[in-house]
Amino acid sequence: MKKFTLKQVEDYLTNRISGITVIDVSIEFPAKQAAFQIEGEYVYYLFEDQNGVYSLTDGKQETKVVEEPEQTEAQFLNEVIRIILDEA
């Protein structure tokens, strides 16, 4: 899967879920390639590890979903959306 930009993540998620904000918090997580905080009713983090694998965690950093190698960008983000909406 290609690397997400903040703008891509923000646009994709905010076009499908109202009332959320996406923030680049990579500076707070130096061990990660990329880190995005998704704020809404709850807080989530979308991380990219050093191997380029994305994962979604909740505010307590408990893993909710990890990217599968065969997933497309849209499939993974749709899974992220499903989790956020199911827990709202």
Backbone as ProteinMPNN parsed JSONL, in Angstrom:
{"seq_chain_A": "MKKFTLKQVEDYLTNRISGITVIDVSIEFPAKQAAFQIEGEYVYYLFEDQNGVYSLTDGKQETKVVEEPEQTEAQFLNEVIRIILDEA", "coords_chain_A": {"N_chain_A": [[0.845, -1.168, 0.0], [0.472, 2.243, -0.719], [2.061, 5.123, 0.795], [0.192, 7.166, 2.988], [-0.76, 10.575, 2.803], [-1.202, 13.333, 5.044], [-3.255, 14.98, 4.127], [-4.631, 13.262, 2.338], [-5.599, 11.257, 4.092], [-7.131, 12.843, 5.83], [-9.021, 14.01, 4.017], [-10.302, 11.686, 2.973], [-11.408, 10.462, 5.267], [-12.908, 12.559, 6.522], [-14.758, 13.153, 4.572], [-16.454, 11.056, 4.77], [-17.156, 10.671, 7.405], [-18.752, 12.679, 9.664], [-17.818, 15.39, 11.818], [-15.198, 14.836, 12.692], [-11.654, 15.263, 13.232], [-8.466, 15.245, 11.732], [-5.148, 14.904, 12.612], [-1.686, 15.404, 12.146], [0.516, 13.719, 14.062], [3.095, 12.845, 14.156], [5.501, 13.712, 15.275], [5.208, 13.189, 17.952], [5.471, 10.494, 18.113], [8.163, 9.156, 17.548], [9.19, 6.655, 16.812], [7.625, 5.712, 14.831], [6.877, 5.683, 11.311], [4.86, 7.312, 10.338], [2.221, 9.099, 11.936], [-1.082, 9.624, 12.732], [-3.585, 11.399, 14.378], [-6.912, 10.822, 15.056], [-9.599, 12.585, 15.811], [-12.714, 12.617, 17.339], [-15.786, 11.587, 18.523], [-14.45, 9.704, 19.997], [-10.91, 9.097, 20.465], [-8.547, 8.115, 18.08], [-5.653, 6.488, 16.691], [-3.768, 6.413, 13.76], [-1.232, 4.587, 12.612], [1.879, 4.255, 10.865], [4.223, 1.798, 10.608], [7.808, 1.054, 10.768], [8.114, -0.754, 8.723], [6.3, -0.033, 6.872], [3.682, -0.778, 7.332], [0.335, -0.224, 8.129], [-1.653, 0.6, 11.002], [-4.501, 0.783, 13.165], [-5.242, 2.238, 16.223], [-6.901, 2.587, 19.402], [-7.565, 5.324, 21.697], [-6.225, 4.448, 23.941], [-4.226, 3.127, 22.869], [-4.684, 0.507, 22.084], [-4.713, -2.029, 19.76], [-6.826, -1.919, 16.97], [-7.175, -2.592, 14.264], [-5.069, -4.016, 11.761], [-3.285, -3.378, 8.838], [-3.737, -5.469, 6.044], [-1.69, -7.302, 3.759], [-2.82, -7.63, 1.183], [-4.748, -5.688, 0.969], [-6.211, -2.74, -0.452], [-5.606, 0.811, -0.412], [-8.079, 2.162, -0.1], [-9.709, 0.054, 0.845], [-8.545, -0.496, 3.339], [-8.878, 1.997, 4.656], [-11.653, 2.1, 4.622], [-12.229, 0.057, 6.396], [-11.207, 1.221, 8.709], [-13.004, 3.357, 8.937], [-15.395, 1.91, 9.361], [-14.895, 0.778, 11.879], [-14.631, 3.098, 13.482], [-17.212, 4.235, 13.212], [-18.808, 2.119, 14.196], [-18.129, 2.145, 16.877], [-18.975, 4.563, 17.752]], "CA_chain_A": [[0.0, 0.0, 0.0], [1.264, 3.469, -0.755], [2.046, 5.93, 2.007], [-0.844, 8.187, 3.052], [-0.42, 11.916, 3.252], [-2.204, 13.849, 5.98], [-4.378, 15.487, 3.341], [-5.4, 12.124, 1.834], [-6.318, 10.653, 5.216], [-8.137, 13.806, 6.274], [-10.085, 14.101, 3.019], [-11.041, 10.431, 2.874], [-12.198, 10.223, 6.473], [-13.883, 13.622, 6.8], [-15.824, 13.077, 3.568], [-17.318, 9.928, 5.086], [-17.567, 10.75, 8.815], [-18.835, 14.082, 10.081], [-17.429, 15.709, 13.175], [-13.872, 14.368, 13.091], [-10.483, 16.035, 12.832], [-7.275, 14.417, 11.561], [-3.97, 15.701, 12.928], [-0.397, 14.716, 12.046], [1.184, 13.717, 15.372], [4.308, 12.046, 13.979], [6.551, 14.185, 16.172], [4.976, 12.585, 19.263], [5.747, 9.065, 17.999], [9.347, 9.101, 16.674], [9.47, 5.295, 16.357], [6.719, 5.417, 13.716], [7.097, 6.421, 10.071], [3.804, 8.327, 10.294], [1.22, 8.952, 12.995], [-2.196, 10.535, 12.593], [-4.585, 11.322, 15.434], [-8.257, 11.031, 14.545], [-10.408, 13.031, 16.948], [-14.158, 12.729, 17.159], [-16.359, 11.189, 19.8], [-13.323, 9.037, 20.638], [-9.625, 9.373, 19.829], [-7.88, 6.972, 17.452], [-4.369, 6.783, 16.056], [-3.425, 5.643, 12.579], [0.219, 4.541, 12.58], [2.634, 3.497, 9.87], [5.456, 1.372, 11.261], [9.037, 1.145, 9.966], [7.973, -1.656, 7.581], [5.269, 0.495, 5.982], [2.394, -1.397, 7.653], [-0.55, 0.674, 8.862], [-2.524, 0.031, 12.031], [-5.374, 1.718, 13.86], [-5.387, 1.96, 17.646], [-7.773, 3.525, 20.087], [-6.852, 6.303, 22.505], [-5.38, 3.728, 24.901], [-3.284, 2.472, 21.968], [-5.014, -0.898, 21.88], [-4.852, -2.219, 18.314], [-8.167, -2.202, 16.456], [-7.014, -3.275, 12.976], [-3.755, -3.905, 11.129], [-3.372, -3.505, 7.385], [-3.405, -6.751, 5.422], [-0.887, -7.035, 2.551], [-3.616, -7.612, -0.046], [-5.716, -4.593, 0.996], [-5.923, -1.466, -1.103], [-5.727, 1.97, 0.478], [-9.499, 2.391, 0.161], [-10.226, -1.029, 1.674], [-8.069, -0.305, 4.705], [-9.547, 3.169, 5.228], [-13.058, 1.736, 4.852], [-12.237, -0.712, 7.641], [-11.012, 2.231, 9.753], [-14.295, 4.057, 9.05], [-16.365, 0.998, 9.963], [-14.582, 0.678, 13.311], [-14.962, 4.37, 14.134], [-18.67, 4.382, 13.255], [-19.372, 1.091, 15.073], [-17.855, 2.462, 18.278], [-19.544, 5.88, 18.09]], "C_chain_A": [[0.893, 1.234, 0.0], [1.106, 4.259, 0.538], [0.965, 7.005, 1.905], [-0.221, 9.541, 3.375], [-1.507, 12.35, 4.225], [-3.441, 14.297, 5.223], [-5.257, 14.346, 2.815], [-6.228, 11.474, 2.945], [-7.452, 11.566, 5.655], [-9.305, 13.872, 5.302], [-10.943, 12.843, 2.984], [-11.959, 10.242, 4.078], [-13.261, 11.289, 6.703], [-14.994, 13.674, 5.76], [-16.835, 11.984, 3.894], [-17.839, 9.931, 6.525], [-17.61, 12.223, 9.2], [-18.344, 14.226, 11.514], [-16.09, 15.169, 13.631], [-12.802, 15.321, 12.584], [-9.309, 15.07, 12.742], [-6.056, 15.307, 11.719], [-2.719, 14.843, 12.762], [0.308, 14.848, 13.391], [2.477, 12.904, 15.323], [5.412, 12.446, 14.945], [6.426, 13.564, 17.566], [5.314, 11.093, 19.289], [6.947, 8.85, 17.07], [9.685, 7.701, 16.163], [8.603, 4.89, 15.167], [7.11, 6.239, 12.493], [6.116, 7.582, 9.966], [2.82, 8.041, 11.414], [0.174, 10.042, 12.821], [-3.144, 10.324, 13.769], [-5.925, 11.668, 14.817], [-9.132, 11.35, 15.749], [-11.853, 13.168, 16.529], [-14.778, 12.455, 18.5], [-15.302, 10.484, 20.65], [-12.052, 9.425, 19.889], [-9.05, 8.065, 19.304], [-6.551, 7.445, 16.895], [-4.188, 5.854, 14.873], [-1.911, 5.729, 12.449], [0.724, 3.822, 11.338], [3.937, 3.11, 10.548], [6.642, 1.454, 10.299], [8.999, 0.245, 8.73], [6.909, -1.191, 6.598], [3.891, -0.094, 6.211], [1.586, -0.436, 8.519], [-1.358, -0.091, 9.904], [-3.342, 1.152, 12.651], [-5.451, 1.281, 15.309], [-6.388, 2.937, 18.233], [-6.924, 4.467, 20.931], [-5.947, 5.691, 23.556], [-4.281, 2.954, 24.176], [-3.44, 0.953, 21.936], [-5.344, -1.069, 20.405], [-6.277, -2.622, 17.949], [-8.105, -2.977, 15.143], [-5.607, -3.009, 12.459], [-3.952, -4.163, 9.643], [-2.945, -4.902, 6.934], [-2.671, -6.472, 4.115], [-1.71, -6.914, 1.265], [-4.628, -6.467, -0.103], [-5.251, -3.397, 0.176], [-6.049, -0.367, -0.055], [-7.186, 2.197, 0.869], [-10.084, 1.304, 1.061], [-9.803, -0.854, 3.135], [-8.776, 0.878, 5.36], [-11.03, 2.909, 5.469], [-13.202, 0.898, 6.118], [-12.064, 0.223, 8.838], [-12.339, 2.959, 10.002], [-15.324, 3.181, 9.743], [-16.14, 0.902, 11.466], [-14.978, 1.951, 14.044], [-16.477, 4.532, 14.266], [-19.331, 3.349, 14.171], [-19.201, 1.441, 16.543], [-18.425, 3.807, 18.715], [-20.866, 5.751, 18.798]], "O_chain_A": [[1.941, 1.257, 0.645], [0.138, 4.081, 1.276], [0.832, 7.67, 0.878], [0.741, 9.623, 4.14], [-2.606, 11.796, 4.224], [-4.562, 14.017, 5.648], [-6.484, 14.447, 2.839], [-7.408, 11.179, 2.759], [-8.588, 11.125, 5.829], [-10.461, 13.798, 5.72], [-12.171, 12.925, 2.967], [-13.134, 9.906, 3.931], [-14.398, 10.962, 7.044], [-16.074, 14.192, 6.045], [-17.944, 11.981, 3.36], [-18.836, 9.278, 6.831], [-16.611, 12.93, 9.073], [-18.444, 13.297, 12.316], [-15.854, 15.05, 14.833], [-13.016, 16.08, 11.639], [-9.17, 14.179, 13.58], [-5.934, 16.334, 11.051], [-2.695, 13.689, 13.189], [0.657, 15.952, 13.812], [2.901, 12.341, 16.332], [6.182, 11.593, 15.388], [7.421, 13.43, 18.277], [5.429, 10.499, 20.361], [6.775, 8.412, 15.933], [10.401, 7.573, 15.171], [8.827, 3.84, 14.564], [7.614, 7.355, 12.621], [6.48, 8.687, 9.563], [2.61, 6.89, 11.795], [0.496, 11.229, 12.77], [-3.465, 9.186, 14.113], [-6.06, 12.684, 14.136], [-9.377, 10.493, 16.598], [-12.168, 13.759, 15.496], [-14.356, 13.018, 19.511], [-15.264, 10.647, 21.87], [-12.114, 10.011, 18.809], [-9.063, 7.043, 19.991], [-6.344, 8.635, 16.658], [-4.426, 4.651, 14.974], [-1.363, 6.805, 12.207], [0.083, 2.903, 10.828], [4.678, 3.975, 11.012], [6.491, 1.874, 9.152], [9.767, 0.455, 7.791], [6.64, -1.868, 5.605], [3.007, 0.071, 5.37], [2.084, 0.095, 9.512], [-1.699, -1.26, 9.72], [-2.931, 2.313, 12.662], [-5.693, 0.11, 15.604], [-6.685, 3.977, 17.644], [-5.696, 4.409, 20.881], [-5.003, 6.334, 24.016], [-3.507, 2.223, 24.794], [-2.467, 0.214, 21.785], [-6.167, -0.332, 19.862], [-6.853, -3.538, 18.537], [-8.883, -3.906, 14.928], [-5.03, -1.944, 12.679], [-4.697, -5.06, 9.248], [-1.932, -5.438, 7.383], [-2.994, -5.503, 3.427], [-1.333, -6.172, 0.358], [-5.299, -6.292, -1.121], [-4.062, -3.086, 0.118], [-6.54, -0.599, 1.05], [-7.489, 2.401, 2.045], [-10.879, 1.607, 1.951], [-10.606, -1.042, 4.05], [-9.226, 0.772, 6.501], [-11.604, 3.441, 6.419], [-14.196, 1.022, 6.834], [-12.71, 0.034, 9.869], [-12.741, 3.15, 11.15], [-16.05, 3.652, 10.618], [-17.096, 0.941, 12.241], [-15.592, 1.89, 15.109], [-16.967, 4.925, 15.324], [-20.309, 3.665, 14.849], [-20.036, 1.073, 17.369], [-18.373, 4.157, 19.894], [-21.478, 6.758, 19.152]]}, "name": "protein", "num_of_chains": 1, "seq": "MKKFTLKQVEDYLTNRISGITVIDVSIEFPAKQAAFQIEGEYVYYLFEDQNGVYSLTDGKQETKVVEEPEQTEAQFLNEVIRIILDEA"}
